[in-house]
Amino acid sequence: MYLSTVKSGTATSAPPTDGRKGLRGRFAAVSANVFALGAVSLVTDVSSEMVTAVLPLYLVLGLQLSPLAYGAIDGVYTGATALLRLVGGYVADRMHRRKLVAGLGYGMSALAKLGLLAAGRSAGAIGLVIAADRAGKGLRTAPRDALITLSTPPHALGRAFGVHRTMDSIGAFLGPLVALGVLAAAAQSYDAVFVTSFCVAAIGVLLLALFVRDHRGTLPARPGATPVRLRDAATLLADAPVRRLVLAACLLGLATIGDGFLYLMLQRREEVSTVWFPLLAAGTSLGYLLVATPMGILADRIGRLPVLLGGYTALAVTYLLVFGPFGGWPLLVLTLGLYGVFYAATDGVLMALAGPVLPERLRTTGIALIQTGQALAYLVSSVLFGLAWTLWGAQAASRVAAAAVVVAIGVTVLLLRTRPTQPAVPTQPAEPTR
C-alpha cells in the first residue's frame, strides 16, 4: 500500500459498515487489546513521569549544567539507544514475539528506576540509568505500536492510536502529581519517589503479561509464511513510499526541540517556582489527553497528513509564543495547551499514517525504522538548540526553531502528497494469541 491511500478519503476515512451510531459505534473498532496496551502505557507513564518531570530542573539548576551540556545529554541519551529500536523491531518480527520484546523493554525501564537509588548526585551515573530507561523504551515502543496496528482495521487506526495515546497521556499527567504527593509525604525524599516509581512500573509489566495478547498470524510454521530475514528488513527503504515517510519523519524530528528546553524557557521567563516546575509537564499532558482521541477520529475522517501538519503548525506557534507579546498565566495556559495539541496531533497520528504503508510481516521493523530516524534527528536537534541557546540566547534560538518547523512542514508536504500508484487493499487484523 502507499501513502496516498492514507490521505484524506479512500481507505482511512471509510466509516464502519455496521451502522452503529454514537459513542459506542465510534469506538467499536477499537479492540480490547488496544485498551489493554493503553492501560499498560498509562501505568508505565505514571512511573516514568514521576522521575523525568524533575530531571531538567535537577540537571540545569541542581548540577549547574549549561544549556549546551543539557542538550547534549538529553539528545545523546535518546539518540544513543535509537538503534536498539531497530534491533527490537527486527527481533519481534523475526521471532513473532512482539509481546515478549515489548515486555523486556517495560521490564528494563522498571529496573532502571531502582538504579536511581544508587546513582546519587553523580551526573554520569544518572546518565547511565537514564540510558537504561531509554533503552527499555526503545525496545518496547515499536512492538507495542505494531500490536496496535495489527489489532485494528485500517479505517480505524487513527482513533485506535488516539485512544491509546489518551490513556498514555493520562499517566503522563498523573506522574508529576504523584511525585509531588510522594515528596510531600516523605519529607522531600527522592529515594521514596524512585521506589514508588519502580513499584508502579512493575504493575505495568504485570498488566502486560496478564491482559495483552500477541499477534502471531504469520508464524513460519504456517503454510506460505517465511521467517523474516535481515535482507527483507533492509529492503524496506527501497520502497519509495516508506523511504519518503522515513525522510519526512526525520525532518520533522530535526525541527523539534526537547520538552525540557521549552519548560526551562517558560520557567525562566515567568520565574516559575522550582516547586511547581513539574506541573509544566503535567499541563502539557492535560492538553494531550483532552484532545488525543478527537484528533485520532479527525485523522480518520479528513486524512492523517493534514492533522499531522496541523500539529506541527501548533508547535511552531508554541515556540513563537514563549517570547511573545504577553505573559503570565495566559502564556502558560496557551503555550502548554498548544504543546499538548501538538503531541495529540502527531504522536499516534504518525504511526497511524505509517501502519497501512508497511507490510504486516515487517510492521514492527518499519515502525522502529521511523522512530529510530526521529530519535537520531532529535539527538542532533537537541545539541543544535543547546548550542544556539548558548550563543544567541533563548529568545533567538526559539525563533530559529519555529522557522525550522515551518520549513520542515513545507518539505513534508512535497514528500508525502504523492499520486497513488496502487489502489489500497484493506486488510483485517490478524487473530490475537497469547
Salt bridges, closest charged atoms under 4 A:
ASP18 OD2 - ARG20 NH2 1.74
ASP93 OD1 - ARG98 NH2 3.11
ASP133 OD1 - LYS113 NZ 2.97
ASP145 OD1 - ARG144 NH2 3.16
ASP145 OD1 - ARG165 NH1 3.20
ASP232 OD1 - ARG229 NH2 3.35
ASP232 OD2 - ARG361 NH1 3.70
GLU270 OE2 - ARG269 NE 3.61
ASP300 OD2 - ARG159 NE 3.19
ASP300 OD1 - ARG304 NH2 2.84
ASP347 OD2 - ARG165 NE 3.07
